[in-house]
Amino acid sequence: MDTNMLFSLGLNLTSPWKVVKSEFIVPETSTVRELHLWIDFERGSRFMSSKGTLLSPHDTVDKVWRHLNFFEHPCYLHARVPRLRTDAGSIEMVEVPWARLNSGFTMLFEAFSMALIEEETPVNSVAKTVKEYPHRIWTIFRHWIGRGKKALDLSKVRRVGVDETSRRKGHTYITQFVDLDTRNTIFVCEGKDSETFRKFCEWLLAHNGDPSLIEIVAMDMSGAFTSGCMKYLPNAQIVYDKYHMVQDTNKALDEVRKGEASEKKMLKGHRYTLLYLRKNLPKEKLQELDTLLLTYPQLGKAHSLREGLVDILNAATAKAENAWEDFNKWMEMAVEAKLEPFRKLVNTFKSHLFGIKTFFEQGNVTNGVLESLNSKVQLAKRRARGYTNVNNFVNMIYYVNGGEIFHYPLKST
């Protein structure tokens, strides 16, 4: 078996395609040897047109594709690609089996690059691994994410969650919308204002969705999100998410801690001991916590209020009968505690009671899925590291959170 036949088998080529020449070349601008393979079709071959007609080539165009490295050697495929003249007189290029149309890479090269990104490798590092320029890897990445976006069908979306995150601390904000039933991100855009809802509705309409059919929107108590939802999704019920309610309560607890810590050095270094739920603390930390709460009564009251609210919200999720009444009693207790951060927190809750009550009525509607997806967003930040283009970050969120529709070529699962 000669070398060209071996390479043909290695590339999984079938008739009429075969490797006709192979050569190692050292480019003038490099000392690294490159493997170049020339592929050709058998004489007399005919090819299927886009209309399903077998046609003989009208002419050919020389093309080159970057392929997977052959050991440490960069590898390139060369071929004269047939062009067909259709019955209508138009000219169309034949699609070769080893690469997508108009790509400078083989499908295997693209799949390998996407697989590296999937394994949490930053794009810059992927480029170094495959010995390519980073912008060319981004070109591959954008193609497959763009194809996934086009294929999105949002006709069955009824319940969504919305949350924002910053691309970098203090920098551009990104808002993502998640289908709470499929648990996949379905829309991402720059910004965190009410206009993100307008953009979301436009996206829905462009992908077979209907804004008037959205029944539930889970969110935090952002005024911008609330007004955007009311304006652009008027038929949807707003649910203020319990995770954000706990987050706001933790902030109030931390404000009480700061007020105590300004005068008492004993509290230094115990921020997370206080902010973690009691059930999540190891034994040694539980002893520290109990000592702190006994030593600082104001902090003890604040911590007890936080733990109580968490229990009530969990009871609401389990659809306990008296959860709403318990929540109203909790607000009274929080005011009676005479802790300024908690007084402000109760005022915030009271001004958003309509969305909080909807949470208690629904019980099982939360942005919990977004909380887990946000951990993946941190991976997206790392993979998109080194690029100021916000669209790369947006596309990376689609990739890590968007589900199977954003899978790359040749992916088996």
C-alpha positions as CSV (number, residue, x, y, z in Angstrom):
1,M,0.0,0.0,0.0
2,D,1.6,3.3,-1.1
3,T,1.7,6.5,1.0
4,N,-1.0,8.3,-0.9
5,M,-3.4,5.4,-0.3
6,L,-2.6,5.5,3.4
7,F,-3.3,9.2,3.6
8,S,-6.6,8.7,1.6
9,L,-7.7,6.1,4.2
10,G,-6.6,8.4,7.1
11,L,-8.8,11.2,5.7
12,N,-11.6,8.7,5.1
13,L,-11.9,9.7,1.5
14,T,-14.2,7.7,-0.8
15,S,-14.6,7.7,-4.6
16,P,-14.2,9.9,-6.5
17,W,-11.8,11.6,-4.1
18,K,-8.2,10.4,-3.4
19,V,-4.8,11.7,-2.3
20,V,-2.6,12.0,-5.4
21,K,0.5,13.6,-3.9
22,S,2.1,14.2,-0.5
23,E,5.1,16.3,0.4
24,F,6.8,17.9,3.4
25,I,7.7,21.5,2.8
26,V,9.6,24.1,4.9
27,P,8.2,27.5,4.2
28,E,10.6,30.4,3.6
29,T,9.3,32.2,6.7
30,S,9.6,29.2,9.1
31,T,11.8,26.4,10.2
32,V,8.8,24.0,10.9
33,R,8.2,21.4,8.3
34,E,4.6,21.3,7.0
35,L,2.8,18.3,5.5
36,H,0.9,19.1,2.3
37,L,-1.5,16.7,0.7
38,W,-3.0,17.1,-2.8
39,I,-6.5,15.6,-3.3
40,D,-8.1,15.1,-6.7
41,F,-11.2,13.5,-8.2
42,E,-11.2,10.6,-10.7
43,R,-11.4,11.5,-14.4
44,G,-15.0,11.4,-15.7
45,S,-16.6,12.0,-12.3
46,R,-20.0,13.7,-12.1
47,F,-21.3,15.6,-9.0
48,M,-24.7,16.2,-7.5
49,S,-26.0,19.8,-7.9
50,S,-28.1,21.5,-5.2
51,K,-31.1,20.6,-7.4
52,G,-30.3,16.9,-7.2
53,T,-29.0,16.6,-10.8
54,L,-25.7,14.7,-11.6
55,L,-23.5,17.1,-13.7
56,S,-20.0,17.0,-15.1
57,P,-17.7,19.8,-13.9
58,H,-17.9,23.1,-15.7
59,D,-14.4,24.1,-14.4
60,T,-12.4,23.8,-11.1
61,V,-11.1,26.2,-8.5
62,D,-7.9,25.5,-6.5
63,K,-8.6,25.5,-2.7
64,V,-6.4,25.0,0.4
65,W,-7.6,23.9,3.9
66,R,-5.8,23.8,7.2
67,H,-6.1,20.3,8.6
68,L,-5.1,18.7,12.0
69,N,-1.4,18.5,12.7
70,F,0.4,15.4,11.5
71,F,2.3,14.7,14.8
72,E,4.1,18.1,15.3
73,H,3.8,19.1,11.6
74,P,1.1,21.5,10.5
75,C,-1.0,19.9,7.7
76,Y,-2.7,21.4,4.7
77,L,-5.0,19.9,2.1
78,H,-5.0,21.1,-1.5
79,A,-7.7,20.2,-4.1
80,R,-9.1,21.5,-7.3
81,V,-12.8,21.8,-6.5
82,P,-15.3,21.4,-9.3
83,R,-17.8,24.0,-10.2
84,L,-21.1,23.0,-11.9
85,R,-23.2,24.9,-14.4
86,T,-26.9,24.3,-13.5
87,D,-29.8,24.0,-16.0
88,A,-30.7,27.6,-15.0
89,G,-27.2,28.8,-16.1
90,S,-25.9,29.6,-12.7
91,I,-22.5,28.4,-11.4
92,E,-22.2,26.6,-8.0
93,M,-19.3,25.1,-6.1
94,V,-19.3,21.4,-5.2
95,E,-19.2,20.7,-1.5
96,V,-16.2,18.6,-0.6
97,P,-16.7,15.9,2.1
98,W,-13.9,17.1,4.3
99,A,-14.8,20.8,4.8
100,R,-17.8,23.0,4.9
101,L,-18.4,25.4,2.0
102,N,-16.2,28.6,2.0
103,S,-14.2,27.5,5.1
104,G,-10.4,27.5,5.1
105,F,-10.4,24.6,7.6
106,T,-11.3,20.9,7.5
107,M,-14.3,19.7,9.6
108,L,-11.9,17.7,11.8
109,F,-9.8,20.8,12.5
110,E,-12.9,22.8,13.4
111,A,-14.2,20.0,15.6
112,F,-10.9,19.7,17.4
113,S,-10.7,23.5,18.0
114,M,-14.3,23.6,19.4
115,A,-13.6,20.6,21.6
116,L,-10.7,22.3,23.2
117,I,-12.9,25.4,23.9
118,E,-15.5,23.1,25.4
119,E,-12.8,21.7,27.7
120,E,-12.5,25.2,29.3
121,T,-9.5,26.2,27.3
122,P,-9.2,30.0,26.6
123,V,-9.3,30.7,22.8
124,N,-5.8,32.2,22.9
125,S,-4.5,28.9,24.3
126,V,-6.4,26.9,21.7
127,A,-4.8,29.0,19.0
128,K,-1.3,28.2,20.4
129,T,-2.1,24.5,20.6
130,V,-3.3,24.2,17.0
131,K,-0.6,26.7,15.8
132,E,-3.2,29.2,14.3
133,Y,-4.0,32.9,14.8
134,P,-6.6,33.5,17.5
135,H,-8.8,35.5,15.2
136,R,-9.1,32.5,12.9
137,I,-10.2,30.3,15.8
138,W,-12.8,32.9,16.7
139,T,-14.0,32.8,13.1
140,I,-14.7,29.0,13.4
141,F,-16.4,29.6,16.8
142,R,-18.7,32.3,15.5
143,H,-19.8,30.2,12.5
144,W,-21.0,27.3,14.7
145,I,-22.6,29.6,17.3
146,G,-24.3,31.6,14.5
147,R,-25.7,28.4,13.0
148,G,-27.1,27.4,16.4
149,K,-28.8,30.9,16.7
150,K,-30.4,30.5,13.3
151,A,-31.8,27.1,14.3
152,L,-33.4,28.2,17.6
153,D,-37.1,27.5,17.8
154,L,-38.7,29.5,20.6
155,S,-42.3,28.7,19.8
156,K,-42.8,26.7,23.0
157,V,-41.2,29.3,25.4
158,R,-43.7,30.2,28.2
159,R,-41.6,30.8,31.3
160,V,-38.4,32.7,31.3
161,G,-35.8,33.9,33.9
162,V,-33.7,36.9,33.4
163,D,-30.5,38.1,35.1
164,E,-27.5,40.3,34.4
165,T,-23.7,39.8,34.8
166,S,-20.7,42.0,34.1
167,R,-18.1,40.9,31.5
168,R,-15.4,42.2,33.8
169,K,-15.8,43.9,37.2
170,G,-17.1,47.4,36.6
171,H,-17.3,46.9,32.9
172,T,-20.0,46.1,30.3
173,Y,-23.1,44.3,31.6
174,I,-24.7,41.4,29.8
175,T,-28.3,40.2,30.3
176,Q,-29.3,36.6,29.6
177,F,-32.8,35.2,29.2
178,V,-33.3,31.5,30.1
179,D,-36.1,29.1,29.3
180,L,-37.0,27.9,32.8
181,D,-38.5,24.7,31.3
182,T,-35.6,23.6,29.1
183,R,-33.0,25.3,31.4
184,N,-31.2,26.7,28.4
185,T,-30.1,30.2,27.6
186,I,-32.2,31.5,24.7
187,F,-31.1,35.1,24.4
188,V,-28.1,37.2,25.4
189,C,-27.5,40.9,24.8
190,E,-25.4,43.8,26.0
191,G,-26.9,46.0,28.7
192,K,-29.1,45.7,31.8
193,D,-31.8,48.3,31.2
194,S,-35.5,48.0,30.2
195,E,-34.5,47.9,26.5
196,T,-33.1,44.4,26.9
197,F,-36.8,43.2,27.0
198,R,-37.5,44.9,23.7
199,K,-34.5,43.2,22.2
200,F,-35.7,39.9,23.7
201,C,-39.2,40.3,22.2
202,E,-37.6,41.0,18.8
203,W,-35.5,37.8,19.2
204,L,-38.6,35.8,20.1
205,L,-40.5,37.0,17.0
206,A,-37.5,36.2,14.8
207,H,-37.4,32.6,16.1
208,N,-41.1,31.5,16.0
209,G,-41.8,32.8,19.5
210,D,-44.7,35.1,20.6
211,P,-44.1,37.7,23.4
212,S,-47.9,37.6,24.2
213,L,-47.6,33.9,25.2
214,I,-45.0,34.5,27.9
215,E,-46.7,33.6,31.1
216,I,-44.0,34.0,33.8
217,V,-40.8,36.1,34.1
218,A,-38.5,35.4,37.1
219,M,-36.1,38.2,38.0
220,D,-34.6,40.3,40.7
221,M,-36.2,43.5,41.9
222,S,-34.4,45.7,39.3
223,G,-36.6,48.7,38.4
224,A,-35.3,48.6,34.8
225,F,-36.2,44.9,34.4
226,T,-39.7,45.5,36.0
227,S,-40.6,48.3,33.7
228,G,-39.2,46.5,30.7
229,C,-41.2,43.4,31.5
230,M,-44.4,45.4,32.1
231,K,-44.0,47.3,28.8
232,Y,-42.9,44.6,26.4
233,L,-44.4,41.4,28.1
234,P,-47.7,42.8,29.4
235,N,-49.3,39.3,29.7
236,A,-46.5,37.9,31.9
237,Q,-46.6,37.6,35.6
238,I,-43.5,39.0,37.3
239,V,-42.0,36.7,39.9
240,Y,-39.3,38.2,42.2
241,D,-36.8,35.4,42.6
242,K,-36.1,34.0,46.1
243,Y,-32.4,33.7,45.4
244,H,-32.2,37.5,44.9
245,M,-34.3,38.1,48.0
246,V,-31.8,36.0,50.0
247,Q,-29.0,37.9,48.3
248,D,-30.5,41.3,49.4
249,T,-31.0,39.9,52.9
250,N,-27.4,38.9,53.1
251,K,-26.4,42.4,52.1
252,A,-28.5,43.7,55.0
253,L,-26.8,41.2,57.4
254,D,-23.4,42.3,56.1
255,E,-24.3,46.0,56.7
256,V,-25.0,45.1,60.4
257,R,-21.7,43.3,60.6
258,K,-19.8,46.3,59.2
259,G,-21.5,48.5,61.8
260,E,-20.3,46.2,64.6
261,A,-16.9,45.5,63.1
262,S,-16.0,49.2,63.0
263,E,-15.6,49.1,66.7
264,K,-14.9,45.4,67.5
265,K,-11.9,43.7,66.1
266,M,-13.2,40.3,67.1
267,L,-15.4,40.3,64.0
268,K,-12.5,40.7,61.6
269,G,-12.2,37.8,59.1
270,H,-15.6,36.4,59.9
271,R,-17.6,37.8,57.1
272,Y,-18.3,34.5,55.4
273,T,-18.8,32.7,58.7
274,L,-21.9,35.0,59.0
275,L,-23.0,35.0,55.4
276,Y,-23.0,31.2,55.0
277,L,-26.2,29.4,56.0
278,R,-25.8,27.6,59.3
279,K,-26.5,24.3,57.7
280,N,-23.6,24.8,55.3
281,L,-20.9,25.5,57.9
282,P,-18.4,22.9,59.2
283,K,-18.5,22.1,62.9
284,E,-15.5,24.3,63.8
285,K,-17.1,27.3,62.1
286,L,-20.4,26.6,63.9
287,Q,-18.7,27.1,67.2
288,E,-17.2,30.4,66.0
289,L,-20.6,31.5,64.7
290,D,-22.3,30.8,68.0
291,T,-19.7,32.7,69.9
292,L,-20.0,35.8,67.7
293,L,-23.8,35.8,67.8
294,L,-23.8,35.6,71.6
295,T,-21.1,38.3,71.9
296,Y,-22.9,40.7,69.5
297,P,-26.7,40.7,70.1
298,Q,-27.5,43.0,67.2
299,L,-25.6,40.7,64.9
300,G,-27.5,37.8,66.5
301,K,-30.8,39.3,65.6
302,A,-29.8,40.0,62.0
303,H,-28.5,36.5,61.5
304,S,-31.7,35.0,63.0
305,L,-33.8,37.1,60.6
306,R,-31.8,35.9,57.6
307,E,-32.1,32.3,58.6
308,G,-35.8,32.7,59.3
309,L,-36.4,34.2,55.8
310,V,-34.5,31.4,54.1
311,D,-36.7,28.9,55.9
312,I,-39.9,30.7,54.9
313,L,-38.8,31.0,51.2
314,N,-38.0,27.3,51.2
315,A,-41.4,26.5,52.7
316,A,-42.9,28.6,49.9
317,T,-41.0,26.5,47.3
318,A,-42.5,23.4,48.9
319,K,-45.9,25.2,48.7
320,A,-46.5,25.2,52.5
321,E,-50.0,26.6,53.3
322,N,-48.9,29.4,55.7
323,A,-45.8,30.6,54.0
324,W,-47.2,33.9,52.9
325,E,-48.6,34.7,56.3
326,D,-45.2,33.8,57.8
327,F,-43.5,36.1,55.4
328,N,-45.7,39.0,56.5
329,K,-45.0,38.2,60.2
330,W,-41.3,38.1,59.3
331,M,-41.4,41.6,57.9
332,E,-43.1,42.8,61.2
333,M,-40.3,41.2,63.2
334,A,-37.6,42.7,61.0
335,V,-39.0,46.2,61.6
336,E,-39.3,45.5,65.3
337,A,-35.7,44.5,65.5
338,K,-34.7,48.2,64.9
339,L,-31.9,47.3,62.6
340,E,-31.6,50.1,59.9
341,P,-30.4,47.8,57.1
342,F,-33.4,45.5,57.7
343,R,-35.8,48.3,57.9
344,K,-34.7,49.4,54.5
345,L,-34.9,45.8,53.2
346,V,-38.5,45.5,54.4
347,N,-39.4,48.8,52.6
348,T,-37.9,47.3,49.4
349,F,-39.9,44.1,49.8
350,K,-43.1,46.1,50.5
351,S,-42.6,48.1,47.3
352,H,-42.3,44.9,45.3
353,L,-45.0,42.8,47.0
354,F,-46.9,42.1,43.8
355,G,-43.9,40.1,42.4
356,I,-43.0,38.5,45.8
357,K,-46.6,37.4,46.3
358,T,-46.5,35.8,42.8
359,F,-43.5,33.8,43.9
360,F,-45.4,32.5,47.0
361,E,-48.4,31.6,44.8
362,Q,-46.3,29.8,42.2
363,G,-43.9,28.2,44.6
364,N,-41.7,26.4,42.1
365,V,-40.7,29.4,39.9
366,T,-37.2,30.6,40.7
367,N,-34.1,31.7,39.0
368,G,-32.2,28.8,40.5
369,V,-31.4,27.6,37.0
370,L,-29.8,30.9,36.3
371,E,-27.7,30.7,39.5
372,S,-26.2,27.4,38.2
373,L,-25.8,28.8,34.7
374,N,-24.0,31.8,36.1
375,S,-21.2,29.6,37.3
376,K,-20.8,28.5,33.7
377,V,-20.7,32.2,32.7
378,Q,-17.6,32.5,34.8
379,L,-16.1,29.8,32.5
380,A,-17.2,31.8,29.5
381,K,-15.3,34.8,30.9
382,R,-12.2,32.7,31.1
383,R,-12.5,31.2,27.6
384,A,-13.1,34.6,26.1
385,R,-10.2,36.1,28.0
386,G,-8.0,38.6,26.2
387,Y,-10.6,39.9,23.8
388,T,-12.4,43.3,24.1
389,N,-15.1,42.3,21.6
390,V,-18.2,41.9,23.7
391,N,-19.8,39.7,21.0
392,N,-17.3,37.0,21.7
393,F,-18.3,36.9,25.3
394,V,-22.0,36.8,24.3
395,N,-21.4,33.9,21.9
396,M,-19.4,32.1,24.6
397,I,-22.5,32.3,26.9
398,Y,-24.7,30.8,24.2
399,Y,-22.1,28.0,23.8
400,V,-21.8,27.0,27.5
401,N,-25.5,27.6,28.4
402,G,-27.5,27.2,25.2
403,G,-27.8,23.4,25.0
404,E,-27.4,20.9,22.2
405,I,-28.3,23.2,19.4
406,F,-25.0,25.0,19.8
407,H,-23.0,21.7,19.4
408,Y,-20.0,21.8,17.0
409,P,-19.4,19.5,14.0
410,L,-18.8,15.8,14.5
411,K,-19.7,16.1,18.3
412,S,-21.1,12.7,19.3
413,T,-23.2,13.8,22.3
